[in-house]
Amino acid sequence: MSHCGPFQREQFCDSVTRPSLLSPAPSFARRRACAGTGGTLDSRSARTAHSPTTPQPSPAARRAQRPPPAPLTREAENAPEAAGSGEPTGTRTGGGRAPLPAAPGTARSSCSEAPGCPESCRQGLSGIAGGAPRLGPACCCGKSMSASCPPLIRHFSSVTGAPAAFSVSGAGIPSICCPVIKNMVLQSLKNCLWLSCVLRTPKACFWSTASGGLIIQSVSNDVYQNLAVEDWIHDHMDLEKQHVLFLWRNSPAVVIGRHQNPWQECNLRLLRQKNIKLARRRSGGGTVYHDLGNINLTFFTTRKKYERMENLKLIVKALKALRPQLDVHVTDRYDILLDRQYKISGTAAKLGRTSAYHHCTLLCNADKFVLSSVLRSPYKGLKSNATPSVPASVKNLFEEDPSLTSEILLDAIAKEYAVQHQMDHHITLINPADETLLPGISNKAKELQTWEWVYGKTPKFSVSTCLNMAYKDSVVDVKVNMDVKHGRIEVCNIDLPEQWLPPRLYSELVKGLIGSKFCPNETTTLVTTLLRVCPQDDELHSRWNLLCENMIRLM
């Protein structure tokens, strides 16, 4: 797959002010020339630079003081000059360093051709005495460098091929006093600093400067973080200027629709046992199971341009382009079916005032056994007006073609999206936990994890059931009726056999349940507290525990 970092170079070309990046370079050169510490300037040059009253020798005098240049190798002596470059091919003996490359659009010339060029320049070209460390480990530019080099110089060395001796600290800049080399260094620094600025542009600019289309993929497998990205893009991005395709995958999780009842849609006890997360998204639709064998795609547009059927056709077209033999098509219910009967994709959407998004799943290699187990509710007697899910037979794409992979599918869909929207095929990786890229994202993720959101947003429902409790050699029937609003018990009636519990203990139980969360943890805490005030009677404790265990199973 073709990836790029969170900042695409072409997106920031216009935002970089190149002249301002170059302005420090000449002053830096002057500071190094005047510092007289480190570097390769000899003592005469250092004293001359320090003392404004000392007359500087004429160019002729300086040339007369220079030792003869280092000899060229035999190959270099016999080689013709490179066409249009003005610089001999081959290398000089002694240093083993390649000469600096010419700045873009600038012809190079030999250092000896420049008037007044000091000996240090020729040494810089022929190889600095003592030698700088050879370039070593790879850096973000894809080149190699010494791990000890400062980041800027590592960029400079990797981009220009210049030896690391041309550094900001320690080694001097022997060629900086040569006009030709100075221009070459400045031009290279210009390119280097510009590239560094592109790669390091503040991430907040990523969303504001990008235009047209954008394809992003999350590096996180956390369902709450990825759902938070959807909320952030919907709330903060100007979708009039750009449309977005968001690709993401999650570790095992069950995701219910905005207006659904989790007790009605899934087996909460099994989720707790298997440590599978439960999330409520902000869009409508039914309940889905996610794991790493499932791909999620979110299409962001303005509300005016929202068209879920076109998005699903795009996915189908990408699948058929990848594997023409696949029998996939879109239904009127906005599902994608495989072989005319197996559902491989479900759809949901959120329509805001000006923005909208449509997201869907794509079953690639999901655990179908876990899927069918956790999406089967064991709770009886629930009455609710919440949106119900529609069961369907499912099948994985990889069952049809084992040669497929999730990365192949993601790349194919991204490529088709790029073609249809006439944009570059780049997938930009983002970290949903990065506050500099997505300010406020952590608060959105935290909100999606709260009990008040996951369970408290459940539409009002009632539970009316009969608990058939096996006690000793008989079965005891206990009728339970509860109304639950915002996830909390609003009304509670428990019809117990006479003398099953002392009236005071029964009253305390019902009183404690009203207003509490309809969840096992809170009920268990209540039961444990009441048990401490029970009379010390083994049979009473046995009845109490049996009743409470069955009550907790309702939750």
C-alpha positions in Angstrom: 0.0 0.0 0.0 1.2 3.5 -0.7 1.5 5.4 2.5 2.6 8.8 3.4 3.1 10.6 6.7 0.5 12.9 8.3 1.8 15.7 6.2 1.8 15.4 2.4 4.5 17.5 0.9 2.3 18.9 -1.9 -0.2 20.1 0.6 2.2 22.5 2.3 4.2 23.9 -0.6 2.2 27.1 -0.6 2.3 27.5 3.2 6.1 27.6 3.5 7.7 31.0 3.3 11.0 30.0 1.8 12.9 33.4 2.0 12.4 33.5 5.8 14.0 30.1 6.1 17.1 31.2 4.3 17.7 34.4 6.3 19.5 32.7 9.2 22.0 31.0 6.9 24.3 34.0 6.0 24.3 35.3 9.5 25.1 31.8 10.7 28.1 31.6 8.3 29.3 35.0 9.6 29.0 33.9 13.2 31.0 30.7 12.5 33.7 32.7 10.7 33.9 35.2 13.5 33.7 32.7 16.4 37.2 31.2 15.8 36.4 28.1 17.9 36.3 24.6 16.4 36.0 24.7 12.6 38.7 24.5 10.1 39.6 28.1 9.7 43.4 28.5 10.4 44.7 30.8 13.1 45.4 33.6 10.5 41.8 33.5 9.3 40.5 33.4 12.8 42.6 36.4 13.9 41.6 38.3 10.7 37.9 37.6 11.3 38.2 38.8 15.0 40.2 41.9 14.5 38.4 44.6 12.5 41.5 46.8 12.6 43.9 44.2 11.2 44.2 44.8 7.4 43.3 41.7 5.4 45.8 40.4 2.9 45.0 40.9 -0.7 43.7 37.9 -2.8 47.0 37.7 -4.6 48.8 37.5 -1.2 46.5 34.8 0.0 47.0 32.8 -3.2 50.7 33.0 -2.8 50.5 31.6 0.8 48.5 28.6 -0.3 50.2 25.2 -0.6 49.8 23.4 -3.9 46.5 21.7 -4.4 46.1 18.0 -3.6 46.8 15.9 -6.7 44.0 14.3 -8.6 43.9 10.6 -9.1 45.1 9.3 -12.5 41.5 8.6 -13.6 40.5 12.1 -12.6 43.5 13.7 -14.4 42.6 11.9 -17.7 38.9 12.3 -17.4 37.1 15.1 -19.3 35.1 17.7 -17.5 31.4 16.8 -17.0 29.3 18.5 -19.7 27.7 21.7 -18.6 29.0 21.3 -15.0 32.5 22.9 -15.2 33.7 20.4 -12.6 36.0 17.4 -13.2 34.6 13.9 -12.7 36.4 11.5 -10.4 37.6 12.1 -6.9 40.5 13.7 -5.2 43.0 11.7 -3.2 43.3 12.0 0.6 39.7 12.7 1.5 37.5 10.2 -0.2 34.6 12.5 0.0 32.3 13.3 -2.9 32.1 17.0 -3.8 29.0 18.9 -2.9 26.2 18.6 -5.4 25.1 21.6 -7.3 22.0 23.5 -6.1 18.9 22.8 -8.2 19.2 24.8 -11.5 22.7 25.9 -10.7 25.8 24.7 -12.7 28.7 23.7 -10.5 32.2 25.1 -10.9 35.6 24.0 -9.6 36.6 25.6 -6.3 40.0 26.6 -7.8 38.2 28.7 -10.4 36.8 31.1 -7.8 38.9 34.1 -7.2 40.3 34.4 -3.7 39.4 30.9 -2.8 41.3 29.9 0.3 43.1 26.6 0.9 40.4 25.4 3.3 37.9 25.3 0.4 40.1 22.9 -1.6 40.5 20.9 1.5 36.7 20.8 1.9 36.4 19.5 -1.6 39.3 17.1 -1.5 38.3 15.7 1.9 38.5 17.3 5.3 41.5 16.2 7.3 40.6 13.8 10.0 37.4 13.1 8.2 33.8 13.3 9.5 32.1 10.1 10.4 30.7 8.2 7.5 26.9 8.4 7.1 25.3 5.6 9.1 21.8 4.6 10.1 18.8 5.5 7.9 16.8 8.6 8.8 13.3 9.8 8.0 14.6 11.0 4.6 15.4 7.4 3.6 19.1 8.2 3.5 21.8 7.2 5.9 23.7 9.3 8.5 25.6 9.3 11.7 23.3 8.9 14.7 25.4 11.6 16.4 24.6 14.3 13.8 22.0 16.9 14.8 18.6 16.4 13.0 19.0 19.4 10.7 22.5 18.3 9.6 21.3 14.8 9.1 18.7 16.2 6.8 21.3 18.3 5.1 23.7 15.4 4.7 21.1 13.1 3.4 19.6 15.6 1.0 22.8 17.1 -0.4 25.3 14.2 0.1 27.6 16.6 1.8 29.9 15.2 4.5 28.8 15.6 8.1 31.8 17.8 8.8 29.7 20.7 7.4 27.7 20.8 10.7 26.3 23.4 13.0 28.5 22.4 15.9 31.9 20.9 16.3 33.2 20.8 12.7 33.5 24.1 10.9 32.4 25.2 7.5 35.7 25.5 5.6 34.0 26.3 2.3 31.6 28.9 3.5 34.0 31.7 2.7 34.2 30.6 -1.0 31.4 32.4 -2.9 30.7 29.3 -5.1 30.6 26.8 -2.2 28.7 29.3 -0.1 25.9 29.6 -2.7 25.8 25.8 -3.0 25.5 25.4 0.7 22.9 28.0 1.0 20.9 26.5 -1.8 21.2 23.1 -0.2 20.2 24.5 3.1 17.2 26.1 1.5 16.0 22.8 0.1 16.8 21.0 3.3 15.1 23.5 5.6 12.1 23.7 3.3 11.7 19.9 3.3 12.2 19.9 7.1 9.5 22.6 7.4 7.1 20.5 5.3 7.7 17.4 7.4 7.4 19.3 10.6 4.5 21.7 9.8 2.3 22.0 12.9 -0.3 19.3 12.6 -3.2 21.7 13.1 -2.4 23.0 9.7 -2.9 19.6 8.1 -6.7 19.9 8.1 -6.8 23.6 7.2 -4.4 23.5 4.3 -5.5 20.3 2.6 -7.9 20.8 -0.2 -9.9 18.5 -2.5 -9.9 14.9 -1.2 -8.3 13.2 1.7 -7.8 9.5 2.5 -6.8 8.8 6.1 -6.3 5.6 8.0 -6.1 5.2 11.8 -3.1 3.5 13.4 -5.3 2.7 16.4 -7.5 -0.4 16.9 -9.4 1.1 19.8 -13.1 1.5 19.0 -13.6 4.5 21.2 -10.7 6.4 19.7 -11.8 5.6 16.1 -15.4 6.6 16.8 -14.0 9.9 18.3 -12.2 10.6 15.0 -15.5 10.4 13.2 -17.0 12.9 15.6 -14.1 15.2 15.4 -14.1 15.3 11.6 -17.8 15.8 11.5 -17.7 18.6 14.0 -14.5 20.5 13.0 -13.6 20.0 9.4 -14.9 22.2 6.6 -16.3 19.6 4.2 -17.2 22.2 1.7 -13.6 22.4 0.8 -12.6 18.7 1.1 -14.2 15.3 1.3 -12.7 12.6 3.4 -12.5 8.8 3.4 -11.6 7.4 6.8 -10.3 3.8 7.0 -10.2 2.0 10.4 -10.2 -1.4 12.1 -10.9 -2.3 15.7 -9.9 -5.0 18.2 -13.0 -7.1 19.3 -15.9 -4.8 20.0 -19.7 -4.6 19.6 -21.0 -1.3 18.3 -24.7 -0.5 18.7 -26.6 2.3 17.0 -27.4 5.6 18.5 -31.0 4.6 19.4 -30.5 1.0 20.3 -30.9 -1.1 23.5 -27.7 -3.0 24.4 -29.7 -5.5 26.5 -31.9 -6.2 23.5 -29.0 -6.4 21.0 -26.2 -8.5 22.5 -25.1 -10.8 25.2 -23.7 -8.5 27.8 -22.6 -11.3 30.1 -20.6 -12.9 27.3 -19.0 -9.5 26.5 -17.8 -9.1 30.1 -16.5 -12.7 30.2 -14.5 -12.3 26.9 -13.4 -8.7 27.7 -15.1 -7.4 24.5 -15.8 -3.7 24.4 -19.3 -2.3 24.0 -19.6 1.1 22.2 -22.5 3.2 21.1 -21.9 5.3 18.0 -23.6 8.5 17.1 -25.2 7.3 13.9 -28.4 5.2 13.7 -28.6 1.7 12.3 -28.2 -1.8 13.8 -25.6 -3.6 15.9 -22.4 -4.9 14.4 -19.4 -6.9 15.6 -15.9 -5.6 14.9 -12.6 -7.4 15.1 -9.4 -7.1 13.1 -11.0 -9.2 10.3 -13.5 -6.4 9.7 -12.8 -3.2 7.8 -14.7 0.0 8.5 -15.0 2.8 6.0 -16.5 6.3 6.7 -17.3 8.7 3.8 -17.5 12.4 4.9 -19.2 15.0 2.7 -21.5 17.9 3.0 -25.1 17.1 3.6 -25.9 18.2 0.1 -23.4 15.8 -1.4 -24.3 12.9 0.8 -25.1 9.8 -1.2 -24.7 6.4 0.4 -25.6 4.4 -2.6 -22.7 5.9 -4.6 -20.3 5.0 -1.8 -21.5 1.4 -1.7 -21.2 1.1 -5.5 -17.6 2.5 -5.2 -16.8 -0.4 -2.8 -18.4 -3.0 -5.1 -16.5 -1.6 -8.1 -13.2 -1.8 -6.2 -13.9 -5.4 -5.2 -14.8 -6.4 -8.8 -11.7 -4.7 -10.2 -9.6 -6.6 -7.7 -11.4 -10.0 -8.2 -13.7 -10.0 -11.2 -15.1 -13.4 -10.2 -16.7 -12.0 -6.9 -20.5 -11.9 -7.1 -21.2 -8.8 -5.0 -24.0 -6.3 -5.3 -25.8 -3.5 -3.4 -29.3 -4.1 -2.1 -32.2 -1.6 -1.7 -31.5 -1.7 2.1 -28.0 -0.4 1.4 -26.3 -3.7 2.3 -23.7 -5.5 0.2 -24.4 -9.1 -0.5 -22.0 -11.9 -1.6 -23.4 -14.6 -3.8 -26.9 -13.0 -3.6 -27.5 -14.2 0.0 -24.7 -13.5 2.4 -24.3 -10.1 3.9 -20.8 -8.7 4.0 -21.5 -5.1 4.7 -24.0 -3.1 6.7 -24.6 0.7 6.6 -25.4 3.5 9.0 -25.2 7.3 8.7 -25.3 10.6 10.6 -26.8 13.7 8.9 -25.9 17.0 10.5 -27.0 20.4 9.7 -24.3 21.0 7.1 -22.1 17.9 7.3 -22.8 14.2 7.0 -21.1 10.9 7.0 -21.9 7.4 5.9 -20.0 4.5 7.4 -20.1 0.8 6.6 -18.4 -2.5 7.5 -16.8 -5.0 5.3 -16.5 -8.6 6.6 -13.1 -9.9 5.5 -12.0 -12.5 8.0 -14.1 -11.9 11.1 -14.6 -14.6 13.8 -18.1 -15.7 12.9 -18.5 -17.9 15.9 -17.9 -15.0 18.3 -20.0 -12.7 16.1 -23.0 -15.0 16.3 -22.6 -15.6 20.0 -22.3 -12.0 21.2 -25.0 -10.7 18.9 -27.7 -13.0 20.5 -29.5 -11.5 23.4 -30.3 -14.0 26.3 -32.6 -11.5 28.1 -36.3 -12.3 28.2 -39.3 -10.1 28.7 -37.7 -6.9 27.4 -40.2 -4.4 25.9 -38.6 -1.5 24.1 -39.2 1.0 21.3 -35.5 1.1 20.5 -34.4 0.5 17.0 -34.0 -3.3 16.5 -31.3 -4.9 14.3 -32.3 -7.1 11.4 -30.6 -10.5 11.6 -28.9 -11.8 8.4 -26.7 -14.6 7.2 -23.1 -13.5 6.9 -20.0 -14.6 5.1 -16.3 -13.5 5.0 -14.8 -12.3 1.7 -11.7 -14.4 2.5 -13.8 -17.6 2.5 -14.6 -16.8 -1.2 -11.0 -15.8 -2.0 -8.3 -16.8 0.5 -5.6 -14.8 -1.4 -7.1 -11.5 -0.3 -5.8 -9.5 2.6 -7.2 -6.6 4.5 -4.3 -4.4 3.2 -5.1 -5.3 -0.4 -8.8 -4.4 0.1 -8.0 -1.1 1.8 -5.6 -0.2 -1.0 -8.1 -1.1 -3.7 -10.9 0.9 -2.1 -8.7 3.9 -1.6 -7.5 3.7 -5.2 -11.0 3.6 -6.5 -12.0 6.5 -4.3 -9.1 8.5 -5.6 -10.0 7.8 -9.2 -13.6 8.8 -8.8 -12.7 12.0 -7.0 -9.8 12.8 -9.3 -7.2 13.0 -6.6 -3.8 11.4 -5.7 -3.9 7.9 -4.3 -2.3 8.6 -0.9 -3.4 7.0 2.4 -2.3 9.2 5.3 -1.9 7.5 8.6 -3.1 9.3 11.7 -3.0 8.7 15.4 -6.4 9.3 17.1 -4.6 9.9 20.4 -2.7 12.9 19.0 -4.0 16.1 20.5 -1.8 18.3 18.3 -3.5 16.8 15.2 -7.0 16.5 16.6 -7.4 19.1 19.5 -10.0 17.8 22.0 -10.0 14.3 20.6 -9.3 12.7 24.0 -12.4 14.2 25.6 -14.5 12.8 22.8 -13.0 9.4 23.3 -13.6 9.5 27.1 -17.2 10.5 26.6 -17.8 7.5 24.3 -16.6 5.2 27.1 -18.7 6.5 29.9 -21.6 4.4 31.3 -23.8 7.4 30.8 -23.3 7.3 27.1 -23.1 3.6 26.4 -26.0 2.5 28.7 -27.5 5.8 29.9 -28.6 6.8 26.3 -30.7 3.7 26.0 -34.4 4.5 25.2 -36.8 3.7 28.0 -37.7 0.1 28.3 -39.4 -2.4 30.7 -38.6 -5.8 31.9 -41.4 -8.2 32.8 -40.3 -11.7 33.5 -40.7 -14.7 35.8 -37.6 -16.1 37.5 -37.9 -19.9 37.9 -35.5 -20.5 40.8 -34.6 -24.1 41.8 -34.6 -24.2 45.6 -34.0 -27.5 47.4 -36.5 -30.0 45.8 -38.9 -27.4 44.3 -39.0 -24.6 41.8 -39.9 -21.1 43.1 -41.5 -18.6 40.7 -40.6 -15.0 41.3 -42.3 -12.3 39.1 -40.2 -9.3 38.4 -41.4 -6.0 36.7 -39.1 -3.1 36.2 -39.1 0.1 34.2 -35.7 1.4 33.2 -35.1 5.0 32.0 -31.7 6.4 31.1 -30.2 3.0 32.2 -31.5 3.4 35.7 -34.3 1.5 37.4 -37.3 3.8 37.7 -40.0 1.3 39.0 -39.4 -2.1 40.6 -41.8 -4.7 41.7 -40.8 -8.2 42.9 -43.5 -10.7 43.7 -42.0 -13.2 46.2 -43.7 -16.2 47.9 -44.9 -15.5 51.4 -42.2 -15.9 54.1 -39.5 -16.1 51.5 -37.8 -12.9 52.9 -38.5 -10.9 56.0 -40.7 -7.8 55.0 -38.1 -5.4 56.2 -35.4 -7.0 54.0 -37.7 -7.1 51.0 -38.5 -3.4 51.4 -34.9 -2.4 51.7 -34.1 -4.4 48.5 -36.8 -2.7 46.4 -36.0 0.7 47.8 -32.3 0.3 47.1 -32.9 -0.9 43.5 -35.0 2.1 42.5 -32.7 4.8 41.1 -29.7 2.5 40.8 -28.1 1.5 37.5 -29.5 -1.5 35.7 -26.2 -3.2 35.8 -24.6 -6.1 37.8 -21.9 -4.2 39.6 -24.3 -1.7 41.3 -26.8 -4.4 42.2 -24.1 -6.7 43.6 -22.9 -3.8 45.8 -26.4 -3.2 47.1 -26.9 -6.9 47.8 -23.7 -7.2 49.7 -24.5 -4.2 51.8 -28.0 -5.5 52.7 -26.6 -9.0 53.4 -24.6 -7.5 56.3 -27.7 -6.5 58.1 -29.5 -9.8 57.5 -30.2 -12.0 60.6 -27.6 -14.7 61.0 -29.7 -17.4 59.5 -28.2 -19.9 57.0 -31.4 -20.7 55.3 -32.3 -17.0 54.9 -28.8 -16.3 53.5 -29.3 -19.1 51.0 -32.6 -17.7 49.8 -31.2 -14.2 49.6 -28.2 -15.3 47.5 -30.4 -17.3 45.1 -32.7 -14.3 44.5 -29.9 -11.9 44.0 -28.1 -14.2 41.6 -31.2 -14.5 39.4 -31.8 -10.7 39.5 -28.3 -10.1 38.3 -28.8 -12.4 35.4 -31.4 -10.0 34.1 -28.7 -7.4 33.6 
